[in-house]
Amino acid sequence: MIAAKVLRDAIDSETVCFGTRARQNFVILGGGLAGLAAAQELLKRGCKVTLIEQGAEVGGLARTFEQDGFRFDIGGHRFHSNNPTVVQWLKDLLGKDLRVVPRTSHIYLNQQFVNYPIQLPGALSIFSPLKAAQMVFSYLVTKFTEKTRQDISFEDWVIKRYGRALYEVFFRPYTEKVWGIACDQLSATWASQRIGIPSLWRMVKQAIAPAKETPATAISEFYYPRAGFGMIPDALRRNILAMGGTIHTHTSLLSCTPLTQGFEVNVRHQDGTTLTLKADQIVSTIPLNSLLQAIPEELGSQEILQSYNLEYRDIICLFVALKRPQVSQDSWTYFPMKDLIFGRTHEPKNWSPEMVPSNDYTSLAIEIFSSRGEPTWEMSDDAILDKVIEQMHQIGWISKADVHKSWVLRVPYAYPVYRVGYEPTLSKVKDYLNQWDNLHLAGRTGSFHYMNSDGVIEDVFRLIEKLFPEGAAQVQPLSTAAGRWM
Ligand SMILES: Cc1cc2nc3c(=O)[nH]c(=O)nc-3n(C[C@H](O)[C@H](O)[C@H](O)COP(=O)(O)OP(=O)(O)OC[C@H]3O[C@@H](n4cnc5c(N)ncnc54)[C@H](O)[C@@H]3O)c2cc1C
């Protein structure tokens, strides 16, 4: 109580610096990292904040699932940023709870585990000499024949830089598995933002004469909270409440009606009761289609929805607690092959010992890329477990006897899909929403921008800078840092 009062007094004394926006009522839609970080930063500047989250708890994609002493992120979440302001923000938030974890990753190719990011010439040795020569030849041919190829799709972008053979073996299978669409349907924008693996030519040069500097792709360590990534949203939630903010969980948006000044926001709690809030400003971090659906039809929202074709990719997480001390030493392991149901795994204990109840146990968080309505999504939890264990047994990883417990989590809206031609629709939606200058989009899900959590924090900083130009921390341009293809 005393801490909360000290915080409140400190805010009151600072409010005067932040001009007329301080003291305004903000309603924040969505309690993932973007919504929570925005709430904290707004409260620090003296605003009144009410946050609406439809889930049972806050955290969104960044939450940590906890059961029987086992902790799992929704796919292992490492924190890495080249932006010192963002790193400092996290250190201030978590203090001693933040660990530095070494990174080790492998990719399962041609029935072997190969270092990831792939390194030449070593990686070629897993293929027959003929296949390896074919890859190098295909790259050389590409250098001459594909110069003028336009970067429209992911396929165009990769073939131009790595050659067709490497694309077919390495890039294509995993990418199609993640996105569930053909690589010629996935926009080159995504490749250019996310692939930080050096071109084949740079890899060859690096193998012959290694450069002194480590490329960004090969980061050797990252930050991780000792009890899971969910410690970040938890700490934000505590700060928000301590500063007098209001959080409604189990509450979803019904309608969002623009008024002459501000908005009227109607929400429904889990018990069916509804609440009406008046907002001077709204920060939306929820999927764009959910926001559009909440805006009254007579304001043209239905018209926008009729031509709306933006898609989000969903994911199934299978969490398996194992009666054995370790499976591998990896931070992540990638499984690009189509016939394996899973795409990526991580072993939480390798990130922090506190992710398991005792050293006798370990666990695996297994990512299965699948969207609502697809056959895999519709499988029962038991069938998913059986299939995964059967396939992991075949590759010599774990067997049924190792399994202690398991849980399946189906997570919608995990990734915004950059399908070829998505930009005009996105611009149309954003132009429509931009007519209200007190409605702001933020975060990965809310602004349909493929960002990791560090990018989400930068996005929130930019919003704060826009709202409070006189007092916000300066952030560097968005660091769509390299090395995040997977
Ligand atoms: C498998 C996977 C692995 C990842 N790995 C990493 C990693 O290693 N490092 C990293 O930095 N980032 C990683 N990320 C990305 C990171 O999770 C996101 O960048 C970040 O969590 C996005 O936060 P957000 O608030 O923008 O969106 P979200 O987390 O999606 O938050 C949106 C919130 O809005 C709520 N909501 C939706 N609709 C409504 C409604 N109608 N009413 C009320 N509430 C609503 C949702 O429940 C959710 O809580 C990963 C993501 C995935 C899916």
The ligand as a Gaussian input file, in Angstrom:
#p B3LYP/6-31G(d) Opt

LIG

0 1
 C        5.412000     -19.264000     -31.155000
 C        5.902000     -17.872000     -30.874000
 C        7.214000     -17.674000     -30.492000
 C        7.687000     -16.387000     -30.229000
 N        8.977000     -16.228000     -29.842000
 C        9.423000     -15.004000     -29.503000
 C       10.752000     -14.841000     -29.013000
 O       11.525000     -15.774000     -28.913000
 N       11.142000     -13.586000     -28.655000
 C       10.315000     -12.513000     -28.740000
 O       10.728000     -11.410000     -28.376000
 N        9.066000     -12.640000     -29.237000
 C        8.596000     -13.850000     -29.615000
 N        7.322000     -13.995000     -30.093000
 C        6.516000     -12.785000     -30.351000
 C        5.844000     -12.197000     -29.105000
 O        5.050000     -13.188000     -28.485000
 C        4.950000     -11.051000     -29.547000
 O        5.703000     -10.099000     -30.268000
 C        4.254000     -10.322000     -28.420000
 O        3.879000     -11.172000     -27.377000
 C        3.017000      -9.645000     -29.024000
 O        2.337000      -8.895000     -28.042000
 P        1.022000      -8.097000     -28.444000
 O        0.517000      -7.461000     -27.197000
 O        1.276000      -7.236000     -29.621000
 O       -0.031000      -9.200000     -28.952000
 P       -0.801000     -10.346000     -28.167000
 O        0.118000     -11.046000     -27.257000
 O       -1.495000     -11.138000     -29.225000
 O       -1.883000      -9.570000     -27.289000
 C       -3.186000      -9.257000     -27.729000
 C       -4.114000      -9.472000     -26.547000
 O       -5.441000      -9.045000     -26.908000
 C       -6.388000      -9.951000     -26.347000
 N       -7.632000      -9.837000     -27.123000
 C       -7.861000     -10.261000     -28.390000
 N       -9.117000      -9.957000     -28.776000
 C       -9.692000      -9.310000     -27.729000
 C      -10.978000      -8.727000     -27.527000
 N      -11.925000      -8.752000     -28.482000
 N      -11.237000      -8.140000     -26.323000
 C      -10.271000      -8.097000     -25.350000
 N       -9.036000      -8.643000     -25.507000
 C       -8.744000      -9.223000     -26.685000
 C       -5.698000     -11.298000     -26.482000
 O       -6.260000     -12.242000     -25.602000
 C       -4.242000     -10.944000     -26.139000
 O       -3.976000     -11.071000     -24.761000
 C        6.819000     -15.260000     -30.378000
 C        5.498000     -15.472000     -30.762000
 C        5.032000     -16.749000     -31.016000
 C        3.605000     -16.946000     -31.432000

